[in-house]
Amino acid sequence: MWDTVREITSDIVPSDRNLENIEIEVDALGSDVPQARIEQKEGEEIVVINIDALSDDDFEKVYSGAWMQGGFFDPEIQEDILLVQKALTEDRLTDIVDYYRDYLTKNDVAMIRNALYLRQDWEKKSHYTPKKKMAERLSELSNRFQDDEIRLVANLISSGYYDEGGYIRKIFDSPNEYTNYPTNSRQHAHNYILSNEPFTVYVSKHTKQYMITKRIINKLNDYDSHPIKIEYVDARAQGWENRLKLRKSIDTLHTSSENLKYTMMLDSRETVYRIDCDEFQEADNAESD
């Protein structure tokens, strides 16, 4: 990674400077901002790499290096990422299920419980569960529950939205603040999330790039039309090809929208763009698919 970082920063960092002694942060600043710059942080110089301006080759090299170094975190959403990466213990699993049991149908609670077991097995460090095996288990769950619902619940569980501090938990903790439903608001909100997926865009190998862009734009445009409060849209991708597709979609959004603001997280397993709904405005000359 350091050879790539040295090349990217050759114009701003002296050649005799040891980059390994300089703190490096990765941010998503838009393709019109230089690849790298030096900033001051707590009295020390740091190098900020703008991942939006990197070539695909450099992006892969920096990403791979970030993986080996444990990931580069955007501080604004680091807490959410650490929440997900914390091992899902049996006690935490029970606590999560018990919390939602008070508000949701038995079927919904069963989906949450089974998705938590799936996530727990995936996170175990004592053994490796192949992706094929995990896919088989999810397929088995799809035979027991409604296919699109259990797959979305599994995604939302893996992203930490049901955890304490997660966005769905926030809605349930403060239904009067986050929903417009006069009665049974938590169940109604949960039904709505599973039917409409208002604040997430998950990228899969089957998702075409133009569809990623379109889905993000649609969710940003519609964010204030829902019966639940939407504060942001999270676009999420795992796997190199999916992460690259998402990155290109964000580049497209930069050219087809105004005031696009987001924070980005890049770690060993996932890229997340958390996009600000309030600031987004589609450009007048943007072409629709």
C-alpha positions as CSV (number, residue, x, y, z in Angstrom):
1,M,0.0,0.0,0.0
2,W,2.8,2.5,0.9
3,D,4.2,2.6,-2.7
4,T,0.7,3.6,-3.9
5,V,0.3,6.1,-1.1
6,R,3.7,7.5,-1.9
7,E,2.8,7.9,-5.6
8,I,-0.5,9.5,-4.8
9,T,1.0,12.0,-2.4
10,S,4.3,12.7,-4.3
11,D,3.3,16.3,-4.9
12,I,2.6,17.2,-1.3
13,V,4.8,14.9,0.9
14,P,8.7,15.2,0.7
15,S,10.3,12.1,-0.8
16,D,12.4,11.6,2.3
17,R,9.4,11.6,4.7
18,N,8.5,8.3,6.2
19,L,4.9,7.8,5.4
20,E,4.5,5.0,7.9
21,N,5.0,7.6,10.7
22,I,2.2,9.9,9.3
23,E,-1.4,9.3,10.1
24,I,-3.4,8.6,7.0
25,E,-7.2,9.0,6.7
26,V,-9.4,8.2,3.8
27,D,-12.4,10.3,2.9
28,A,-14.8,10.7,0.1
29,L,-14.6,14.3,-1.1
30,G,-15.8,14.1,-4.7
31,S,-13.9,13.5,-7.9
32,D,-13.2,17.2,-8.4
33,V,-11.1,17.4,-5.2
34,P,-7.4,16.4,-5.4
35,Q,-6.3,12.8,-4.6
36,A,-4.5,13.8,-1.4
37,R,-3.8,16.7,0.8
38,I,-2.1,17.5,4.1
39,E,-4.3,18.7,7.0
40,Q,-3.7,19.5,10.6
41,K,-5.2,17.3,13.3
42,E,-4.6,18.0,16.9
43,G,-1.4,19.8,16.1
44,E,0.0,17.0,13.9
45,E,0.1,16.8,10.1
46,I,-2.0,14.0,8.6
47,V,-2.5,12.9,5.0
48,V,-6.0,12.7,3.7
49,I,-6.6,10.6,0.7
50,N,-9.7,11.4,-1.4
51,I,-10.9,8.0,-2.5
52,D,-13.3,9.5,-5.0
53,A,-10.4,10.8,-7.1
54,L,-8.4,7.6,-7.3
55,S,-8.1,5.5,-10.4
56,D,-9.6,2.0,-10.1
57,D,-6.2,0.5,-9.7
58,D,-5.2,2.9,-7.0
59,F,-8.5,2.4,-5.3
60,E,-8.0,-1.4,-5.1
61,K,-4.4,-1.0,-3.8
62,V,-5.4,1.5,-1.1
63,Y,-8.5,-0.6,-0.2
64,S,-6.3,-3.7,0.1
65,G,-3.9,-1.9,2.3
66,A,-6.7,-0.5,4.4
67,W,-7.9,-4.1,4.9
68,M,-4.4,-5.2,6.1
69,Q,-4.2,-2.2,8.4
70,G,-7.6,-2.9,10.0
71,G,-9.6,-0.4,7.9
72,F,-9.9,3.4,7.6
73,F,-12.9,4.7,9.5
74,D,-14.8,7.9,9.1
75,P,-15.1,9.1,12.7
76,E,-18.7,10.2,12.3
77,I,-20.0,6.6,11.7
78,Q,-17.2,4.7,13.4
79,E,-19.5,4.0,16.4
80,D,-22.0,2.3,14.1
81,I,-19.4,0.1,12.5
82,L,-17.9,-0.9,15.9
83,L,-21.4,-1.8,17.0
84,V,-21.7,-4.3,14.2
85,Q,-18.2,-5.7,14.5
86,K,-18.6,-6.4,18.2
87,A,-19.1,-10.2,18.7
88,L,-22.7,-11.1,19.0
89,T,-22.8,-13.0,22.2
90,E,-25.6,-15.3,23.3
91,D,-26.7,-12.7,26.0
92,R,-26.8,-9.9,23.4
93,L,-28.8,-12.1,21.0
94,T,-31.3,-12.9,23.8
95,D,-31.6,-9.2,24.8
96,I,-32.3,-8.1,21.2
97,V,-35.0,-10.8,20.7
98,D,-36.6,-10.1,24.1
99,Y,-36.8,-6.4,23.2
100,Y,-38.7,-6.8,20.0
101,R,-40.9,-9.6,21.4
102,D,-42.8,-6.9,23.3
103,Y,-43.8,-5.1,20.1
104,L,-43.8,-7.4,17.1
105,T,-45.7,-10.5,15.8
106,K,-44.4,-13.9,16.5
107,N,-43.5,-14.3,12.8
108,D,-41.4,-11.0,12.9
109,V,-39.6,-12.0,16.1
110,A,-38.9,-15.4,14.6
111,M,-37.3,-13.8,11.5
112,I,-35.2,-11.5,13.7
113,R,-34.1,-14.5,15.9
114,N,-33.1,-16.7,13.0
115,A,-31.3,-13.8,11.2
116,L,-29.4,-13.1,14.5
117,Y,-28.3,-16.8,14.7
118,L,-27.1,-16.5,11.1
119,R,-25.1,-13.4,11.9
120,Q,-23.7,-15.0,15.1
121,D,-22.4,-17.9,13.2
122,W,-20.9,-15.6,10.6
123,E,-19.1,-13.6,13.3
124,K,-17.6,-16.5,15.2
125,K,-13.8,-16.4,15.2
126,S,-13.5,-20.0,16.4
127,H,-14.3,-21.4,13.0
128,Y,-14.9,-20.3,9.4
129,T,-18.3,-20.7,7.8
130,P,-18.0,-20.7,4.0
131,K,-20.2,-18.1,2.2
132,K,-21.8,-21.0,0.2
133,K,-23.0,-22.6,3.5
134,M,-24.3,-19.2,4.7
135,A,-26.2,-18.8,1.5
136,E,-27.7,-22.3,1.9
137,R,-28.9,-21.4,5.4
138,L,-30.5,-18.2,4.2
139,S,-32.2,-20.2,1.4
140,E,-33.6,-22.5,4.0
141,L,-35.0,-19.5,5.9
142,S,-36.5,-18.3,2.7
143,N,-38.6,-21.5,2.6
144,R,-39.9,-20.8,6.1
145,F,-40.6,-17.1,5.8
146,Q,-41.5,-14.7,3.0
147,D,-38.4,-14.6,0.8
148,D,-37.9,-10.9,0.3
149,E,-38.7,-10.1,4.0
150,I,-36.3,-12.6,5.5
151,R,-33.5,-11.5,3.2
152,L,-34.0,-7.9,4.1
153,V,-34.2,-8.7,7.8
154,A,-30.9,-10.7,7.5
155,N,-29.3,-7.7,5.8
156,L,-30.6,-5.2,8.4
157,I,-29.5,-7.5,11.2
158,S,-26.0,-7.9,9.7
159,S,-25.7,-4.1,9.5
160,G,-26.6,-3.6,13.1
161,Y,-29.9,-1.7,12.6
162,Y,-31.8,-3.8,15.2
163,D,-29.0,-3.5,17.8
164,E,-29.2,-1.1,20.7
165,G,-28.2,2.2,19.1
166,G,-29.1,1.0,15.6
167,Y,-31.7,3.0,13.5
168,I,-34.6,0.6,13.9
169,R,-34.0,0.4,17.6
170,K,-34.1,4.3,17.7
171,I,-37.5,4.2,16.0
172,F,-38.8,1.7,18.5
173,D,-37.3,3.6,21.5
174,S,-39.0,6.9,20.4
175,P,-42.0,6.0,18.2
176,N,-43.7,9.4,18.8
177,E,-40.6,11.1,17.4
178,Y,-39.9,8.8,14.5
179,T,-43.4,7.7,13.3
180,N,-46.7,9.2,12.3
181,Y,-48.7,6.2,13.4
182,P,-51.3,6.9,16.1
183,T,-51.5,3.3,17.4
184,N,-49.4,0.2,17.3
185,S,-46.7,2.4,15.8
186,R,-43.8,0.0,16.2
187,Q,-45.4,-2.9,14.4
188,H,-46.7,-0.5,11.6
189,A,-43.2,1.0,11.3
190,H,-41.6,-2.4,11.1
191,N,-44.1,-3.5,8.4
192,Y,-43.4,-0.4,6.4
193,I,-39.6,-0.9,6.6
194,L,-39.8,-4.4,5.3
195,S,-42.2,-3.4,2.5
196,N,-40.4,-0.3,1.4
197,E,-36.8,-0.4,2.6
198,P,-36.7,3.4,2.9
199,F,-33.2,4.1,4.3
200,T,-31.0,1.3,2.8
201,V,-29.6,0.3,-0.6
202,Y,-27.8,-3.0,-0.6
203,V,-25.7,-3.8,-3.6
204,S,-25.5,-7.4,-4.8
205,K,-23.7,-9.1,-7.7
206,H,-27.0,-9.0,-9.6
207,T,-27.5,-5.3,-9.2
208,K,-26.7,-3.2,-12.3
209,Q,-24.8,0.0,-11.6
210,Y,-27.5,2.3,-13.1
211,M,-30.0,0.6,-10.8
212,I,-27.9,1.4,-7.8
213,T,-27.8,5.1,-8.8
214,K,-31.5,5.1,-9.5
215,R,-32.4,3.5,-6.2
216,I,-30.3,5.9,-4.2
217,I,-31.8,8.9,-6.0
218,N,-35.3,7.7,-5.5
219,K,-34.8,7.1,-1.8
220,L,-33.3,10.5,-1.3
221,N,-36.0,12.2,-3.3
222,D,-38.8,10.4,-1.3
223,Y,-37.2,10.6,2.2
224,D,-39.8,13.0,3.6
225,S,-42.8,11.2,2.2
226,H,-42.7,8.2,4.6
227,P,-44.7,7.7,7.7
228,I,-41.4,7.2,9.6
229,K,-38.6,9.7,10.0
230,I,-35.7,9.1,7.6
231,E,-32.5,10.9,8.5
232,Y,-30.1,9.3,5.9
233,V,-29.8,6.7,3.2
234,D,-27.1,4.1,3.7
235,A,-25.7,2.6,0.4
236,R,-23.8,-0.6,1.3
237,A,-21.7,-3.0,-0.7
238,Q,-19.5,-6.1,0.2
239,G,-17.1,-7.7,-2.2
240,W,-14.7,-6.0,-4.5
241,E,-16.9,-5.8,-7.6
242,N,-19.9,-4.6,-5.6
243,R,-17.8,-2.0,-3.9
244,L,-16.5,-0.7,-7.2
245,K,-20.0,-0.5,-8.6
246,L,-21.2,1.5,-5.6
247,R,-18.2,3.8,-5.9
248,K,-19.0,4.5,-9.5
249,S,-22.6,5.2,-8.7
250,I,-21.5,7.8,-6.1
251,D,-19.3,9.4,-8.8
252,T,-22.4,9.5,-11.1
253,L,-24.4,11.2,-8.3
254,H,-21.7,13.8,-7.9
255,T,-22.3,14.9,-11.6
256,S,-26.1,14.5,-11.6
257,S,-27.0,16.2,-8.3
258,E,-26.3,19.3,-6.2
259,N,-25.2,19.4,-2.6
260,L,-24.4,15.7,-2.3
261,K,-23.1,15.2,1.2
262,Y,-22.2,11.9,2.8
263,T,-19.8,10.2,5.2
264,M,-18.0,7.0,4.1
265,M,-16.8,4.0,5.9
266,L,-14.3,1.6,4.3
267,D,-13.2,-1.6,6.1
268,S,-12.2,-5.1,5.4
269,R,-15.8,-6.4,4.8
270,E,-17.9,-3.5,3.5
271,T,-18.1,0.0,2.1
272,V,-20.9,2.2,3.4
273,Y,-21.9,5.7,2.1
274,R,-24.2,7.4,4.6
275,I,-25.9,10.1,2.5
276,D,-27.6,13.2,4.0
277,C,-31.2,13.4,2.9
278,D,-31.8,17.1,3.8
279,E,-29.0,18.4,1.6
280,F,-29.6,16.3,-1.5
281,Q,-31.0,18.0,-4.6
282,E,-31.1,16.4,-8.0
283,A,-29.7,18.7,-10.7
284,D,-32.2,20.2,-13.2
285,N,-30.3,18.7,-16.1
286,A,-30.0,15.2,-14.6
287,E,-31.1,12.5,-17.0
288,S,-33.5,9.9,-15.7
289,D,-33.1,6.2,-16.7
